[in-house]
């Protein structure tokens, strides 16, 4: 994972545990993005709030400092990455899985806002692999 992806996951975790106002988090965003870090923290919080308001499934956020990402965290990174790439089909696929239909638009708007701020700072989020098995490790199926 890139520095911005790790920082976003850290922000997801701190915001979810009520520590989103941590000055260290805003400074880290500011240093990496060369902008006002508090703005990125606020927009990240808006995205999480939009997801929370319309989630279809339980969103599992890891504890701050944990090394492994949860599937929910990877899904949120994928939403931001799809918004950055303007890949509407991919964004809609992730939104369909994660949030109720009536909440897709607010989540998409928040994701586009966050991804736009990151792109403006030259930071790109890549679509995570979700830890899927490599093709060479997959078993062949005989019909």
SULSULLIN-V659097 format. One record per run of one state. SS is the DSSP state (alpha for helix, beta for strand, coil for the rest). FROM is the first residue (numbers start at 1). TO is the last residue. Records with the same first field share a line. If there is no record, write none. Layout:
SS=FROM-TO / FROM-TO
This chain:
coil=1-2 / 17-22 / 34-36 / 56-70 / 85-87 / 100-100 / 121-134 / 138-143
alpha=3-16 / 23-33 / 37-54 / 71-84 / 88-98 / 101-120 / 135-137
beta=55-55 / 99-99
